[in-house]
Structure formats: structure tokens, C-alpha cells
Amino acid sequence: MSKTVELLAPAGSPEGVRAAVQSGAGAVYMGFGSFNARRGAKGFLPDEMAEAIAYCRARGVKTNITLNILAGDRELDEAMQDAKFLYEAGADALIVQDLGLARQIHAHAPDIALHASTQMTIHTLDGAREARDIGFSRVVLSRECTRDEVRLITEQAGIETEVFVHGALCMCYSGQCYLSAVIGQRSGNRGMCAQPCRLPYNGGHPLSLKDLALAGHIAELAELGVSSLKIEGRMKRPEYTAIVTKIYAGLLRERRGPTSEEGDILRRVFSRDGFTDGYYTGRMGGQMLGTKTDVPLGEVKGLYDEAAHRFAPGKEAPLVPVSLCFTAREDIGAVLSADGVSVMAPVERAISRPTTPEMVEKSLRKTGGTPFYIKNLCIDLADGLAISASAVNGMRRDALALLLAKRGTPPVRSWVTRPHTQEPPPRAGFRGYTASVRTRAQADALKGLGLETVYAPLAVAAQTGLPAILPRVFSDNEQPEVEMLLGEAMSRGTETVLAGNIGHIALARRLGFAAHGDFGMNAYNSQTLAALADMGIQRQTLSFEARLAQIRDMNGALETELVVYGYLPLMIFENCAIRQQHSGKCSCEEGVTYLTDRRGERFALLPEYGCRNTLINSRPLCLREDFAQLGVTTARMYFTTETPQECARIARAFLDGTPLEGEFTKGLYKRGVE
């Protein structure tokens, strides 16, 4: 028999909490403070959050709170204060993206569950196991995972898995999207994504996906052993949460697919040209694309009104079983016990009509207006006693009110105070420039120039023995080929790999490679650097979303690298956008494909391992600074579409300190992000 699976519903406000709970959610996830990935949601004041946690706890519903954005060094104390508040308020779990923040929380609150946010881009068995080994109890898998990948990770990783089953889909892997940040200073990794992927490009909407709906796969996901099925939508109105949660709660409870009526309701309350299950089933392509469908208010008003009535203040679904035991004797009076709480009332000898057990039971079973339903009821009533129905009703009300308050009381938890750590040793100083390339010809053009390191794609490293860039995304069924290429690279002298996510670290460690961390690790603070050093990273590329002042703040013994030149990577796709721009035909060998936005800016689409794509910026970054003063060890040129000759010219300019001609951007290093 399959284990119990929770349905996890979103709540962006106190009303949303009631909507989720009263509609059948087994768990609710909410954001709090400034460090959650839906900073535009209405949100909760501290008192409201404490009340929401108590409300859920009293009704047997778990609370998972999002602290799932990147935090700078100067923000970590505030983030930890939020974590401490949530910990003491009784939150069941914290959902975290930032490795440094997770490290701090684990040190101070080792007994709270930490869930690895989907922003950590965990989509492989190695990634899930690495998350487990550094203290997470659950991974929220990338939405791009297929059913086979979900099955493999769930069965073998030794960690709970959480899978999105309904709501918005991003074209880019979560945690790897920098488009909104680079073009508009609103970072998805900081909870402020402006959704530029929903805008038109090339006259259409090639980056806008339909909403996800796995309503037809709920029974299968339960059988796979997934721990939590997640509905997206903290920014949507509570009525939406109520409607969608009620339908999915029924599907999960009854282990079935949706009826045609339920499917129509889901479509009407919100969709983008319908829904897709393309990632889960592996049926990708242009049919996954869609834009928001506007439904006339008249078509959904009835649904919204019914949903609002269900979670109106004072409305209570019977969610919590309770055992009541009523005892009445002349010497002790009447005592009503309800799962550990008791209330008393006086009794008297009956003058004419004694109270019967049936009369008491009738009063005790009136639990409407409370979250309780009677599971067990025992009545021990001595003969000849009288106790009024109003008195029994009052005992029931008082006992259940006491029980509700008791159930909502947070557990007693101790926040561990750690002694101040020693100041980290001084950094070794600036050692020089590195480069990453895409082709062997680019690598050959950089030979003999004096670069500290040249990183090459894995296939090129397998030919040359250069330090290897692991594919940013590869699946478990592609890993044997990756390991074969790594073996060839090692035989030719490769000793170092550039790792883009935590799963790569485990792979490098197992195969005996030194690991340098790439920008995909989103290293945004000193604690993250410490966490990565603990995991085996020897040099880490810092987030290019950080300002220069933040970079100067970062410290620790770990070597650091800064991307200082290149067309920055903005998105990485599982669903091939190049093919869509060429009528479904594979055209990677036919030159560079571009997406042009409404302002005429052209963004190149580059092919990646496994028929994936990277979207790069329209203008190259060029940062010329005193890198020794910034405290970084090396500065990297990120070469993509440049010719070999251009690579050599640009590298010489950096090495010689001579000017570069062209139209450049300083990226986010000076502007920063919201």
C-alpha cells in the first residue's frame, strides 16, 4: 500500500490559508518577510504568520515557509531573524534556495526540516543525494523532470521528494533564469521576476509555456512514493486556491483522474491556452506553448462565490478526529475529556426526568462550526442524575476550544547560539584571467596567451585534456555518456571540472576530479562559499547578480572567480526553442538562431548538451576593475559566439590592460538587482 501523500497548497495571505485548509490541503506553503520568491504577494505580518501557523497546526495541516531567495552578506542577519521567528512560531519546514542561509539555519535550528527549493535546480539522483547529505530532508524537484526521473530519485535518493502538479511553468530551469535581472534589474533569484518570458519575441511567444496540470497523473505520482504534490499560485487570489485545491484533494483521496467537469473548471479559473504535462510525459515541443486565456467574469463568478463561502470566517470543515469521554457521578460532577483536555460541570439528582446517555450523546455530537468530528465517544452516566442540554453543550464548546488552542500551541524549541567564528584567513590575491569557451578552435586561439585556466566543454576536454565544463543540465539517463566523456578527458590530462549545480559536485568527487563551481551555483554570500568549500569546491564563480560592494563583502578561504566579459547566459531550456523557430526542424548546424524582442534587441539561442538551449544577452558584459581590490582570485572571460580571432583579441586586451572597442554593458555589478 502506498504511503500517505500530502497535497501542498499555496497561500499568499491569511485568507489564502483558510482557503487552502478548508478545501482539503494537507500542507500549506507561505512566504514571510523579504526573503521569499513571491515578494509581490500580499504576505503576512508577524502576528498574522504566527496565527496562520497556529491555525494550520490546530487543524492537522503542516506549514512550509519559503525563505527561498538569495541573500547578501549584509542581509543574512535579518534572514536569520526571520528564520528564528518562524522556528519559534512552530513552522514545520523552511523552503530554502541559498546554500549559505541553509547552512546557518541548520547550525542554529538543527531539528527543523529544511526543504531544498526548486530554485536549487535539483533534477538528478546525485543532486538529491547531495542535498540530503548537507542537511535537507526534502527536495522540490525541477518541473522539467520526467516520470522516470521522478521515480528514480524518489526510490533511490533517500530523501523526500516534492513535485509540482499544477500552476505556472517557466521556460527556464528554476534558479537558472537571469533574464529579468539582466534586462530589468528584477531578479527571479531575489523574488522579483518581471516575467519577460511572457512577452513577444520574433512576433510570437516562444518562451511562454502553458500552465502545468498533472491532474491525470495523481494516482501514479502517489504510487511512485512522492511525498508532496504541490500546487503553484501564491500570487493568485484565495478563491483560485480553494477551487484548485478542492479538485486535487479529491483526485488524491480517490486516486483517480479528473472528470470532464473538473478539467473544465481548472481551465476556466486560470490557464494559458489550456494545460500541458509535456515535461512529465516527455512530449515536448511547440504544443507546450501558450498565453493567458481571458475568461469572462460571468463564467467563473459562481465558482468563486461558492469557493469564498467555503472559507469564509467561521466556516470549518470537519478535519480533525477527536475522542470524547463523558463521565457523570453525583460525587464528582460531570467531566468531559477531549484528547487530553478536560472540563467539569455540576450535576444534581433528577426530580422527575433523569438525563439519559442518548440525550448527552445528542449534545456532544454537535461539533459543527469546529474543525472536529467525533471519532470515539464514551459516556459513563450514573442513574438518576440531571444535567441540562445547555450545560452539556457548554462543556463540549469549552473542551473543544481548549483542545483547539492546545493543538495550535507551537512546540518548545531551543535556538542554538553558536560562538563567533574566527575571522577567515586573507585571500591569496588576484592571480590572473581565465576563459571559458564553446569550441576547440576558440580554445586553440587562446593558447600561449598566459591565461590562468581555459575551461572547455566536456566534449572538447575529452579531445584536449583541458579543464572540463560539465553540461549545465543533464539527466540521469544521460549520465553514463557524461561519465564516459569524463573518463576520456581524464585520460588526456583533465584534472578539474566546472560544476554548475550540487549534483555535479558529487559526480566530480566520486570520479576523482577537482571541482570548481560555476555561476549556476548562485554564490551570493560568504556563507554559501563556506558551504561549497565544505562540499569540496576549490574555486567558486560568484553570482553575476551581485554588486561589486557585495563581492567585496564576501570572504573565506575559498578561491573566487568573477565573470568579467561575455554575453551572459540568461536562460537554459529543456524544451528546444531553436527547433520551434525553424518549424520543428533541428537546425543547430545552420548558424545562430536569434530571438528579437519588442525593442529590437537580439538574443542568441545556443545549442546545449541533450538538445537543450541557452539564451544569451544581446550585448556583452565588459568589466574593467582593480580585481585585486575586489578580493577575487581570478577573472573570467565567458566566450560564446565570438570567433577564435575575437577571443584572442579580447583576451589580449584584458591581459595587457588595453581598451576594448564596442558596445558593452557592465551588467549588474554596478546597478544591482531588486
LOKETOR-327799 format. One record per residue (C-alpha): x, y, z; chain. Coordinates in nm, 3 decimals. Example, Ala and Ser with C-alpha at 12.3 -4.5 7.8 and 13.67 -1.06 7.14 Angstrom:
<recs>
        px        py        pz   chain
     1.230    -0.450     0.780       A
     1.367    -0.106     0.714       A
</recs>
This chain:
<recs>
        px        py        pz   chain
     0.000     0.000     0.000       A
     0.136     0.341    -0.095       A
     0.228     0.583     0.180       A
     0.032     0.892     0.269       A
     0.093     1.172     0.021       A
     0.035     1.534     0.119       A
    -0.133     1.789    -0.102       A
     0.060     2.114    -0.065       A
    -0.139     2.428    -0.146       A
    -0.026     2.792    -0.179       A
    -0.129     3.080     0.045       A
    -0.027     3.439    -0.019       A
    -0.243     3.587     0.258       A
    -0.435     3.488     0.572       A
    -0.744     3.442     0.354       A
    -0.543     3.211     0.133       A
    -0.454     2.997     0.436       A
    -0.821     2.945     0.518       A
    -0.894     2.876     0.152       A
    -0.630     2.604     0.135       A
    -0.710     2.439     0.467       A
    -1.088     2.441     0.426       A
    -1.054     2.296     0.076       A
    -0.855     1.988     0.172       A
    -0.484     2.077     0.173       A
    -0.263     1.855     0.387       A
     0.003     2.124     0.397       A
     0.025     2.494     0.314       A
     0.325     2.690     0.194       A
     0.356     3.061     0.264       A
     0.612     3.335     0.226       A
     0.730     3.558     0.505       A
     0.935     3.875     0.521       A
     1.170     3.991     0.248       A
     1.336     3.661     0.166       A
     1.075     3.467    -0.028       A
     1.036     3.416    -0.400       A
     0.695     3.586    -0.423       A
     0.783     3.918    -0.268       A
     0.494     4.075    -0.460       A
     0.232     3.867    -0.279       A
     0.021     4.034    -0.010       A
     0.215     3.847     0.256       A
     0.185     3.822     0.632       A
     0.266     4.048     0.923       A
     0.443     3.866     1.208       A
     0.124     3.829     1.413       A
    -0.064     3.707     1.106       A
     0.204     3.450     1.030       A
     0.204     3.319     1.387       A
    -0.176     3.295     1.374       A
    -0.163     3.121     1.035       A
     0.084     2.861     1.163       A
    -0.130     2.803     1.475       A
    -0.447     2.781     1.262       A
    -0.292     2.514     1.042       A
    -0.129     2.323     1.329       A
    -0.459     2.308     1.519       A
    -0.625     2.152     1.215       A
    -0.354     1.897     1.143       A
    -0.217     2.085     0.841       A
     0.158     2.134     0.805       A
     0.319     2.468     0.728       A
     0.616     2.507     0.496       A
     0.752     2.861     0.487       A
     0.954     2.996     0.198       A
     1.289     3.163     0.264       A
     1.382     3.075    -0.090       A
     1.581     3.362    -0.237       A
     1.947     3.461    -0.236       A
     2.065     3.682     0.050       A
     2.373     3.903     0.057       A
     2.617     3.908     0.347       A
     2.460     4.224     0.489       A
     2.115     4.062     0.476       A
     2.191     3.729     0.641       A
     2.131     3.854     0.996       A
     1.783     3.974     0.900       A
     1.711     3.648     0.718       A
     1.818     3.454     1.024       A
     1.590     3.664     1.244       A
     1.303     3.564     1.015       A
     1.411     3.200     1.040       A
     1.424     3.223     1.420       A
     1.078     3.376     1.436       A
     0.933     3.103     1.214       A
     1.114     2.832     1.408       A
     0.975     2.953     1.739       A
     0.628     3.008     1.591       A
     0.615     2.638     1.507       A
     0.663     2.621     1.131       A
     0.706     2.261     1.019       A
     0.963     2.329     0.747       A
     1.157     2.606     0.576       A
     1.198     2.604     0.198       A
     1.544     2.740     0.114       A
     1.742     2.814    -0.202       A
     2.053     2.985    -0.063       A
     2.312     2.729     0.047       A
     2.463     2.976     0.291       A
     2.131     3.053     0.456       A
     2.056     2.680     0.477       A
     2.393     2.624     0.642       A
     2.320     2.892     0.902       A
     1.969     2.765     0.977       A
     2.094     2.409     1.016       A
     2.357     2.529     1.264       A
     2.110     2.722     1.481       A
     1.797     2.510     1.439       A
     1.914     2.157     1.362       A
     1.575     1.998     1.434       A
     1.366     2.192     1.180       A
     1.304     2.035     0.841       A
     1.480     2.207     0.551       A
     1.337     2.164     0.203       A
     1.560     2.230    -0.098       A
     1.372     2.479    -0.315       A
     1.313     2.411    -0.681       A
     1.536     2.719    -0.724       A
     1.829     2.487    -0.642       A
     1.774     2.316    -0.981       A
     1.782     1.962    -0.843       A
     1.683     1.718    -1.116       A
     1.918     1.420    -1.076       A
     1.985     1.143    -0.828       A
     2.327     1.290    -0.747       A
     2.174     1.630    -0.680       A
     1.908     1.490    -0.448       A
     2.160     1.281    -0.255       A
     2.392     1.578    -0.217       A
     2.103     1.784    -0.079       A
     2.031     1.504     0.167       A
     2.394     1.486     0.276       A
     2.414     1.858     0.356       A
     2.107     1.853     0.577       A
     1.794     1.883     0.364       A
     1.506     1.646     0.435       A
     1.317     1.709     0.111       A
     1.392     1.822    -0.244       A
     1.146     2.015    -0.457       A
     1.231     1.869    -0.796       A
     1.271     2.075    -1.111       A
     0.947     2.094    -1.306       A
     1.133     1.954    -1.607       A
     1.170     1.607    -1.451       A
     1.003     1.321    -1.635       A
     0.807     1.046    -1.460       A
     1.108     0.813    -1.490       A
     1.336     1.072    -1.331       A
     1.085     1.134    -1.052       A
     1.063     0.759    -0.994       A
     1.439     0.709    -0.984       A
     1.506     0.996    -0.744       A
     1.213     0.907    -0.519       A
     1.311     0.542    -0.496       A
     1.686     0.579    -0.456       A
     1.785     0.920    -0.318       A
     1.690     0.855     0.044       A
     1.515     1.192     0.073       A
     1.156     1.306     0.041       A
     1.052     1.440    -0.300       A
     0.805     1.715    -0.379       A
     0.662     1.757    -0.729       A
     0.471     2.049    -0.880       A
     0.139     1.924    -1.016       A
    -0.046     2.243    -1.113       A
     0.027     2.605    -1.198       A
     0.265     2.826    -1.389       A
     0.561     2.684    -1.580       A
     0.879     2.875    -1.657       A
     1.057     2.809    -1.984       A
     1.388     2.817    -1.794       A
     1.502     2.582    -1.522       A
     1.414     2.747    -1.190       A
     1.715     2.908    -1.027       A
     1.894     2.943    -1.360       A
     1.697     3.233    -1.506       A
     1.872     3.570    -1.517       A
     1.668     3.729    -1.797       A
     1.452     3.951    -1.577       A
     1.753     4.054    -1.368       A
     1.988     4.140    -1.653       A
     1.740     4.331    -1.869       A
     1.531     4.487    -1.593       A
     1.711     4.453    -1.257       A
     1.425     4.238    -1.122       A
     1.576     3.907    -1.024       A
     1.389     3.578    -1.008       A
     1.653     3.462    -0.764       A
     1.550     3.753    -0.542       A
     1.175     3.701    -0.570       A
     1.104     3.987    -0.811       A
     1.081     3.828    -1.156       A
     0.900     4.052    -1.407       A
     0.823     3.753    -1.636       A
     0.979     3.887    -1.958       A
     0.944     3.533    -2.096       A
     0.571     3.604    -2.136       A
     0.643     3.892    -2.378       A
     0.654     3.856    -2.757       A
     0.973     3.762    -2.945       A
     1.001     3.716    -3.320       A
     0.635     3.811    -3.347       A
     0.514     3.530    -3.123       A
     0.550     3.395    -2.771       A
     0.822     3.127    -2.799       A
     0.915     3.147    -2.428       A
     0.565     3.138    -2.277       A
     0.456     2.793    -2.166       A
     0.107     2.675    -2.087       A
     0.032     2.610    -1.724       A
     0.121     2.272    -1.580       A
    -0.156     2.024    -1.496       A
    -0.074     1.673    -1.378       A
    -0.432     1.610    -1.269       A
    -0.437     1.293    -1.477       A
    -0.123     1.155    -1.309       A
    -0.204     1.198    -0.940       A
    -0.260     0.830    -0.868       A
     0.064     0.744    -1.047       A
     0.264     1.002    -0.851       A
     0.122     0.864    -0.528       A
     0.226     0.513    -0.628       A
     0.576     0.639    -0.714       A
     0.614     0.735    -0.348       A
     0.633     1.112    -0.394       A
     0.588     1.278    -0.053       A
     0.421     1.601    -0.158       A
     0.217     1.721    -0.456       A
     0.248     2.096    -0.494       A
     0.007     2.349    -0.640       A
     0.169     2.674    -0.757       A
    -0.004     3.008    -0.704       A
     0.086     3.223    -0.402       A
     0.021     3.532    -0.616       A
    -0.331     3.422    -0.711       A
    -0.650     3.507    -0.525       A
    -0.772     3.280    -0.243       A
    -1.073     3.164    -0.447       A
    -0.833     3.017    -0.703       A
    -0.652     2.828    -0.428       A
    -0.981     2.697    -0.289       A
    -1.110     2.574    -0.623       A
    -0.792     2.406    -0.742       A
    -0.711     2.257    -0.400       A
    -1.058     2.103    -0.365       A
    -1.030     1.932    -0.702       A
    -0.680     1.797    -0.642       A
    -0.772     1.686    -0.289       A
    -1.049     1.475    -0.440       A
    -0.819     1.330    -0.706       A
    -0.562     1.235    -0.444       A
    -0.813     1.095    -0.196       A
    -0.985     0.883    -0.459       A
    -0.672     0.803    -0.666       A
    -0.835     0.895    -0.995       A
    -0.814     1.132    -1.288       A
    -1.028     1.444    -1.329       A
    -1.377     1.436    -1.468       A
    -1.451     1.647    -1.774       A
    -1.631     1.893    -1.546       A
    -1.330     1.922    -1.314       A
    -1.098     1.971    -1.610       A
    -1.323     2.246    -1.741       A
    -1.329     2.417    -1.400       A
    -0.949     2.413    -1.381       A
    -0.928     2.564    -1.728       A
    -1.179     2.838    -1.652       A
    -1.028     2.956    -1.323       A
    -0.688     3.005    -1.490       A
    -0.496     2.864    -1.783       A
    -0.271     2.965    -2.067       A
    -0.440     2.820    -2.374       A
    -0.509     2.510    -2.168       A
    -0.254     2.296    -1.986       A
     0.048     2.078    -2.051       A
     0.209     1.771    -1.898       A
     0.486     1.773    -2.157       A
     0.784     1.765    -1.922       A
     0.646     1.484    -1.708       A
     0.548     1.270    -2.008       A
     0.845     1.369    -2.225       A
     0.618     1.502    -2.501       A
     0.777     1.841    -2.559       A
     0.754     2.085    -2.846       A
     0.554     2.382    -2.963       A
     0.232     2.235    -2.824       A
     0.358     2.327    -2.476       A
     0.344     2.700    -2.555       A
     0.055     2.922    -2.455       A
    -0.050     3.264    -2.334       A
    -0.302     3.365    -2.070       A
    -0.661     3.278    -2.153       A
    -0.906     3.552    -2.055       A
    -1.234     3.405    -1.932       A
    -1.536     3.636    -1.887       A
    -1.608     3.700    -1.519       A
    -1.959     3.566    -1.562       A
    -1.822     3.222    -1.638       A
    -1.633     3.195    -1.310       A
    -1.828     3.417    -1.069       A
    -2.037     3.128    -0.944       A
    -1.729     2.917    -0.885       A
    -1.558     3.199    -0.700       A
    -1.864     3.273    -0.486       A
    -1.901     2.910    -0.384       A
    -1.532     2.886    -0.301       A
    -1.539     3.207    -0.097       A
    -1.833     3.078     0.104       A
    -1.637     2.763     0.189       A
    -1.351     2.951     0.356       A
    -1.542     3.250     0.494       A
    -1.450     3.341     0.855       A
    -1.605     3.092     1.094       A
    -1.653     2.821     0.833       A
    -1.500     2.492     0.939       A
    -1.469     2.162     0.759       A
    -1.455     1.854     0.987       A
    -1.082     1.790     0.957       A
    -0.969     1.665     1.297       A
    -1.085     1.343     1.468       A
    -1.148     1.369     1.839       A
    -1.226     1.118     2.111       A
    -1.470     1.238     2.377       A
    -1.530     1.073     2.710       A
    -1.815     1.197     2.930       A
    -1.839     1.084     3.291       A
    -2.103     1.197     3.542       A
    -2.142     1.089     3.903       A
    -2.301     1.262     4.196       A
    -1.974     1.277     4.394       A
    -1.751     1.426     4.120       A
    -1.997     1.601     3.893       A
    -1.975     1.586     3.514       A
    -1.634     1.559     3.343       A
    -1.578     1.579     2.969       A
    -1.235     1.477     2.839       A
    -1.127     1.552     2.483       A
    -0.789     1.413     2.381       A
    -0.607     1.532     2.692       A
    -0.810     1.835     2.797       A
    -1.096     1.824     3.046       A
    -1.380     2.046     3.162       A
    -1.621     1.999     3.453       A
    -1.976     2.096     3.543       A
    -2.201     2.030     3.842       A
    -2.482     1.772     3.839       A
    -2.782     1.720     4.060       A
    -3.030     1.447     4.140       A
    -3.313     1.436     3.892       A
    -3.651     1.540     4.030       A
    -3.864     1.399     3.752       A
    -3.683     1.319     3.427       A
    -3.320     1.199     3.458       A
    -3.067     1.270     3.185       A
    -3.004     0.969     2.960       A
    -2.687     0.872     2.765       A
    -2.880     0.936     2.442       A
    -2.951     1.293     2.549       A
    -2.583     1.352     2.630       A
    -2.469     1.198     2.302       A
    -2.704     1.424     2.104       A
    -2.539     1.731     2.258       A
    -2.182     1.603     2.226       A
    -2.214     1.523     1.857       A
    -2.296     1.883     1.768       A
    -1.942     1.972     1.656       A
    -2.049     2.189     1.363       A
    -1.861     2.518     1.345       A
    -1.546     2.350     1.475       A
    -1.274     2.157     1.287       A
    -1.355     1.842     1.486       A
    -1.555     1.531     1.414       A
    -1.627     1.256     1.667       A
    -1.409     0.951     1.619       A
    -1.477     0.780     1.950       A
    -1.737     0.860     2.211       A
    -1.781     0.706     2.553       A
    -2.048     0.802     2.805       A
    -2.049     0.685     3.165       A
    -2.357     0.838     3.325       A
    -2.479     0.733     3.669       A
    -2.852     0.670     3.705       A
    -3.085     0.935     3.833       A
    -2.877     1.244     3.754       A
    -2.986     1.561     3.581       A
    -2.762     1.782     3.368       A
    -2.917     2.021     3.121       A
    -2.856     2.005     2.747       A
    -2.726     2.363     2.760       A
    -2.471     2.258     3.025       A
    -2.351     1.965     2.812       A
    -2.336     2.189     2.507       A
    -2.127     2.436     2.706       A
    -1.891     2.161     2.818       A
    -1.850     2.048     2.459       A
    -1.778     2.400     2.338       A
    -1.530     2.468     2.617       A
    -1.350     2.136     2.579       A
    -1.313     2.170     2.202       A
    -1.198     2.531     2.235       A
    -0.931     2.424     2.483       A
    -0.828     2.138     2.257       A
    -0.808     2.367     1.955       A
    -0.586     2.610     2.146       A
    -0.367     2.327     2.271       A
    -0.325     2.183     1.922       A
    -0.227     2.524     1.787       A
     0.039     2.586     2.051       A
     0.387     2.577     1.895       A
     0.636     2.319     2.020       A
     0.904     2.428     2.263       A
     1.220     2.474     2.058       A
     1.565     2.596     2.152       A
     1.758     2.823     1.917       A
     2.121     2.713     1.936       A
     2.361     3.000     1.997       A
     2.693     2.945     1.826       A
     3.017     3.115     1.929       A
     3.152     3.374     1.691       A
     3.371     3.203     1.433       A
     3.726     3.311     1.372       A
     3.794     3.562     1.102       A
     3.868     3.383     0.775       A
     4.225     3.387     0.651       A
     4.314     3.656     0.398       A
     4.267     3.569     0.035       A
     4.563     3.478    -0.175       A
     4.522     3.781    -0.403       A
     4.442     3.819    -0.772       A
     4.614     3.553    -0.981       A
     4.501     3.639    -1.332       A
     4.248     3.575    -1.603       A
     4.063     3.261    -1.711       A
     3.834     3.189    -2.003       A
     3.553     2.951    -2.086       A
     3.495     2.858    -2.449       A
     3.247     2.661    -2.658       A
     3.468     2.527    -2.936       A
     3.811     2.375    -2.980       A
     3.901     2.649    -3.227       A
     3.834     2.913    -2.959       A
     4.047     2.718    -2.711       A
     4.330     2.685    -2.962       A
     4.325     3.060    -3.028       A
     4.388     3.126    -2.657       A
     4.694     2.903    -2.629       A
     5.012     3.073    -2.516       A
     4.846     3.399    -2.412       A
     4.911     3.349    -2.043       A
     4.559     3.270    -1.918       A
     4.548     3.101    -1.579       A
     4.284     2.847    -1.694       A
     4.085     2.775    -2.008       A
     3.766     2.578    -1.948       A
     3.625     2.385    -2.242       A
     3.300     2.193    -2.297       A
     3.319     1.830    -2.193       A
     3.333     1.701    -2.550       A
     3.627     1.933    -2.624       A
     3.800     1.843    -2.297       A
     3.772     1.477    -2.394       A
     3.985     1.562    -2.700       A
     4.228     1.808    -2.542       A
     4.257     1.738    -2.170       A
     4.154     2.094    -2.080       A
     3.952     2.159    -1.761       A
     3.602     2.043    -1.848       A
     3.277     2.238    -1.830       A
     3.009     1.991    -1.728       A
     2.680     2.036    -1.916       A
     2.468     2.267    -1.702       A
     2.182     2.022    -1.733       A
     2.194     1.651    -1.800       A
     1.960     1.378    -1.687       A
     2.034     1.054    -1.507       A
     1.986     0.853    -1.827       A
     2.243     1.080    -1.997       A
     2.493     1.048    -1.714       A
     2.664     0.730    -1.846       A
     2.768     0.922    -2.158       A
     2.884     1.215    -1.944       A
     3.093     0.980    -1.731       A
     3.240     0.816    -2.042       A
     3.348     1.157    -2.175       A
     3.490     1.244    -1.835       A
     3.694     0.924    -1.846       A
     3.832     1.020    -2.186       A
     3.910     1.371    -2.064       A
     4.091     1.236    -1.758       A
     4.297     1.007    -1.976       A
     4.411     1.314    -2.171       A
     4.505     1.508    -1.861       A
     4.187     1.678    -1.739       A
     4.202     1.717    -1.363       A
     3.934     1.980    -1.299       A
     3.566     2.014    -1.385       A
     3.349     2.324    -1.376       A
     3.032     2.224    -1.186       A
     2.703     2.403    -1.243       A
     2.489     2.250    -0.969       A
     2.530     2.050    -0.650       A
     2.477     1.720    -0.830       A
     2.792     1.787    -1.031       A
     2.993     1.817    -0.711       A
     2.901     1.465    -0.608       A
     2.989     1.333    -0.954       A
     3.328     1.508    -0.957       A
     3.412     1.384    -0.610       A
     3.319     1.026    -0.696       A
     3.528     1.023    -1.014       A
     3.833     1.192    -0.860       A
     3.820     1.537    -1.022       A
     3.887     1.870    -0.856       A
     3.568     2.080    -0.870       A
     3.535     2.448    -0.948       A
     3.186     2.594    -0.909       A
     3.022     2.775    -1.199       A
     2.777     3.068    -1.187       A
     2.481     2.826    -1.171       A
     2.557     2.766    -0.802       A
     2.431     3.122    -0.735       A
     2.706     3.203    -0.483       A
     2.578     3.527    -0.333       A
     2.732     3.542     0.016       A
     3.023     3.425     0.230       A
     2.823     3.151     0.399       A
     2.748     2.996     0.061       A
     3.118     2.998    -0.016       A
     3.180     2.819     0.313       A
     2.909     2.565     0.235       A
     3.055     2.499    -0.110       A
     3.404     2.464     0.036       A
     3.265     2.204     0.279       A
     3.122     2.018    -0.020       A
     3.456     2.008    -0.196       A
     3.456     2.311    -0.426       A
     3.804     2.461    -0.461       A
     3.717     2.774    -0.660       A
     3.376     2.933    -0.700       A
     3.244     3.169    -0.965       A
     3.044     3.439    -0.790       A
     2.691     3.531    -0.890       A
     2.686     3.797    -1.160       A
     2.370     3.933    -0.994       A
     2.583     4.065    -0.705       A
     2.700     4.425    -0.688       A
     3.070     4.499    -0.656       A
     3.017     4.612    -0.296       A
     2.865     4.270    -0.217       A
     3.157     4.097    -0.384       A
     3.399     4.289    -0.165       A
     3.197     4.172     0.138       A
     3.244     3.806     0.058       A
     3.522     3.636     0.246       A
     3.658     3.292     0.323       A
     3.941     3.065     0.225       A
     3.772     2.952    -0.096       A
     3.918     3.089    -0.419       A
     3.668     3.304    -0.608       A
     3.618     3.395    -0.971       A
     3.422     3.673    -1.139       A
     3.277     3.673    -1.491       A
     3.409     3.998    -1.638       A
     3.341     3.958    -2.010       A
     3.084     3.789    -2.228       A
     2.728     3.754    -2.349       A
     2.580     3.647    -2.017       A
     2.365     3.333    -2.010       A
     2.008     3.435    -1.933       A
     1.806     3.112    -1.952       A
     1.852     2.742    -2.014       A
     1.569     2.543    -2.172       A
     1.472     2.178    -2.169       A
     1.218     2.243    -2.445       A
     1.418     2.329    -2.757       A
     1.343     2.686    -2.863       A
     1.575     2.666    -3.165       A
     1.365     2.388    -3.316       A
     1.049     2.594    -3.263       A
     1.197     2.883    -3.460       A
     1.268     2.650    -3.752       A
     0.928     2.483    -3.796       A
     1.017     2.190    -3.575       A
     1.336     2.104    -3.761       A
     1.673     2.054    -3.594       A
     1.890     2.341    -3.722       A
     2.177     2.382    -3.477       A
     2.431     2.343    -3.757       A
     2.273     2.617    -3.970       A
     2.412     2.920    -3.791       A
     2.299     3.108    -3.483       A
     1.927     3.147    -3.412       A
     1.813     3.474    -3.257       A
     1.507     3.592    -3.066       A
     1.423     3.959    -3.117       A
     1.221     4.146    -2.857       A
     0.984     4.440    -2.896       A
     1.271     4.691    -2.876       A
     1.471     4.522    -3.147       A
     1.726     4.363    -2.912       A
     1.854     4.030    -3.048       A
     1.925     3.742    -2.811       A
     2.113     3.443    -2.946       A
     1.997     3.088    -2.878       A
     2.285     2.845    -2.835       A
     2.256     2.466    -2.853       A
     2.349     2.275    -2.539       A
     2.407     1.914    -2.449       A
     2.099     1.696    -2.492       A
     1.917     1.923    -2.740       A
     1.877     2.194    -2.480       A
     1.932     2.567    -2.536       A
     2.091     2.864    -2.364       A
     1.961     3.214    -2.432       A
     2.236     3.474    -2.405       A
     2.223     3.851    -2.365       A
     2.204     4.088    -2.658       A
     2.516     4.283    -2.554       A
     2.837     4.159    -2.396       A
     2.946     4.239    -2.045       A
     3.279     4.413    -2.009       A
     3.404     4.495    -1.661       A
     3.746     4.654    -1.617       A
     3.827     4.695    -1.248       A
     4.107     4.652    -0.999       A
     4.019     4.290    -0.932       A
     4.273     4.259    -0.654       A
     4.075     4.525    -0.462       A
     3.756     4.323    -0.514       A
     3.920     4.026    -0.347       A
     3.864     3.776    -0.629       A
     4.125     3.519    -0.725       A
     4.059     3.512    -1.098       A
     3.850     3.698    -1.359       A
     3.685     3.502    -1.639       A
     3.607     3.581    -1.999       A
     3.292     3.393    -2.098       A
     3.323     3.331    -2.472       A
     3.021     3.212    -2.671       A
     2.957     3.337    -3.026       A
     3.293     3.516    -3.071       A
     3.522     3.394    -3.347       A
     3.856     3.246    -3.241       A
     4.026     3.565    -3.357       A
     3.790     3.778    -3.148       A
     3.855     3.560    -2.845       A
     4.228     3.614    -2.879       A
     4.191     3.990    -2.933       A
     3.966     4.034    -2.629       A
     4.189     3.816    -2.410       A
     4.497     4.019    -2.506       A
     4.316     4.342    -2.420       A
     4.235     4.217    -2.070       A
     4.582     4.077    -2.017       A
     4.753     4.393    -2.142       A
     4.512     4.639    -1.985       A
     4.436     4.800    -2.321       A
     4.091     4.939    -2.413       A
     3.827     4.735    -2.593       A
     3.612     4.892    -2.861       A
     3.246     4.806    -2.891       A
     2.909     4.843    -2.721       A
     2.919     4.681    -2.380       A
     2.727     4.660    -2.056       A
     2.861     4.648    -1.702       A
     2.584     4.404    -1.622       A
     2.451     4.413    -1.268       A
     2.781     4.474    -1.090       A
     2.712     4.847    -1.063       A
     2.330     4.855    -1.085       A
     2.242     4.561    -0.863       A
     1.902     4.391    -0.859       A
     1.579     4.421    -0.664       A
</recs>
